[in-house]
Amino acid sequence: MFRTERIFVTVYFHPASVPDELPMTAQTPRDGTPPRRTFIAASGTALLGSTAGCTAVVNFIGSQILEQVNVFNETNQPVTGAITIVDPAGDTVLDETFDLAASDSEESDNESSSSDENQSLAVYDDVWTESGSYEVAVELDSEIDGQSQANGTVTIDTPDEQKLAAALGTDDADRPIDFRVGKSLSEFGD
């Protein structure tokens, strides 16, 4: 479903997307962001591993970056919209908007920026409340291949391990807005 090499190049390998003020040590800051040097080294390893077909390296890096819910913009245009998730008990556990850059904007952006404004990925944690079926709705401000919204039900069996990918405009899906559940980045492509 996903072009793994592209995800890591566009989302993780661009040094300008890593804040300059991060310490240059092997320690992890309190906010959970890896230090700049570790981040760049791991991203390079992930890129090499993904092009060689090494899913273990890709999954390791994915586990450091991805959260329970992940919205990927795989289009060549910026995308804004909202994602809503309702848990098995009927409670809304996620109701957020996103403003994602085009998937190729991070490759071509030469300006140094420590903000999230040029990210083609939005992540959300602490969403799953229990095992069961969750209702997911994505509504975009513009259309992707004639579609601006999608609704679906995803089943989460292991809330501590499983993640949701809401893929926007990926070439490997039947729909322009697609939902996939997996425990790792490589499982999103199965």
HELIX and SHEET records of a PDB file:
HELIX    1   1 THR A    4  ILE A    7  1                                   4    
HELIX    2   2 PHE A    8  TYR A   12  3                                   5    
HELIX    3   3 PRO A   15  SER A   17  5                                   3    
HELIX    4   4 ARG A   36  THR A   51  1                                  16    
HELIX    5   5 THR A   55  ILE A   65  1                                  11    
HELIX    6   6 SER A  105  SER A  108  1                                   4    
HELIX    7   7 LEU A  185  GLY A  189  5                                   5    
SHEET    1   A 4 LEU A 121  TYR A 124  0                                        
SHEET    2   A 4 VAL A  69  ASN A  73 -1                                        
SHEET    3   A 4 LYS A 163  LEU A 168  1                                        
SHEET    4   A 4 ILE A 177  GLY A 182 -1                                        
SHEET    1   B 4 THR A  92  LEU A 100  0                                        
SHEET    2   B 4 VAL A  79  VAL A  86 -1                                        
SHEET    3   B 4 GLY A 132  ILE A 144 -1                                        
SHEET    4   B 4 GLN A 147  ILE A 156 -1                                        
END                                                                             
